[in-house]
Amino acid sequence: MITQNNSYVCLSWLKGIYESDGGFTATIYKGQFKPVAKISQKTNSNLLPLIKAFLTENGIQSTYDYPPEGSDRAPALRIQGIYQVKRFIDLLKKDNTPYIFIGSKQKQFLIFEKLLTNHNLTLTDKKLLLQYNKEECSDIKDCDACFIKEIKTSYKKHEEFIENMIATKSNVVTLIKPSFISGLIDGDGSYSVLFTFREPSKKWNRKRIEWQESFTFTTDKASILTIRALLSYIGSEAIINPKGQQLGGIQVHIRNQKEITNLIQIHEKFPLLGCYSGRRFNLILKYRDLKESQEIKNKDKVIKFLEEIYTVIEASSKGAPRAYTLSEAILKLDTYFL
């Protein structure tokens, strides 16, 4: 299921995708504090106009930031200036949830909320807060500034709240909306259907094609609470693995059919809005339809399905390289449909 209807864009979905692909930054130039809130999207760039329209409806101005040709940088939507970023922060608080974000983005939110609402901060104070945001200052852990202490205390309480929430699935389902989960997955999630050509074995006395549904979620190490909350929500005990250790990334793979079904039920309540995340999710639905109708045993149907898989994967530029090219896979089918 995929939709690009503006009516599906809501605050909790925006929070989800901002937790995945958003961030606050700021510079201090000639004594002027210049904050920016930014949301980047590479494969799902169709989402940026939807987000921009939602922000405009809520009185927030934003501008597109397109990278130069040949750049690896993703297109982005930028909210700039003290007034506009403050309005964005006020919008994020509008639904009165006990948290704004789940993982480390919450600490960033607390820092920028302080920067934009505490009018007694000096320029030095603001520089210290920006160092704390980037954790660039070696003595920041021992900083005695009251505003730093307040943020540390607030974030500690937040972590404890999220830990307690994760510990009980009923709490997770109550406190996290399906739209937030879909927003997370539009940002950092990825569905796929995997296949393997199996030779005869003791268990199977004939050649067969082994199909497997797959979901992957990748984020930075600092956002481990986010990924743990997601796993708790769908009742998964999947192992969180390092991904790109130099970049501090983590990743989880879900192949359990029941857990994939739980994810499908989330998207039935609130669909994915991204053009490519939705197309990849539709591969799961298509495979289930083929399996239920027994058409997965029809060579022509399988060829069309393989063509769709390769088209979607190549277009989204996500996922590990396939063991076979499309033409190699189709040729190999001849010996599996004798």
Beta strands, then each sheet from edge to edge (+ up, - down):
strand 1: 22-29
strand 2: 32-40
strand 3: 63-65
strand 4: 76-80
strand 5: 189-198
strand 6: 208-220
strand 7: 240-243
strand 8: 249-254
sheet 1: 1+ 2- 4+ 3-
sheet 2: 5+ 6- 8+ 7-
end
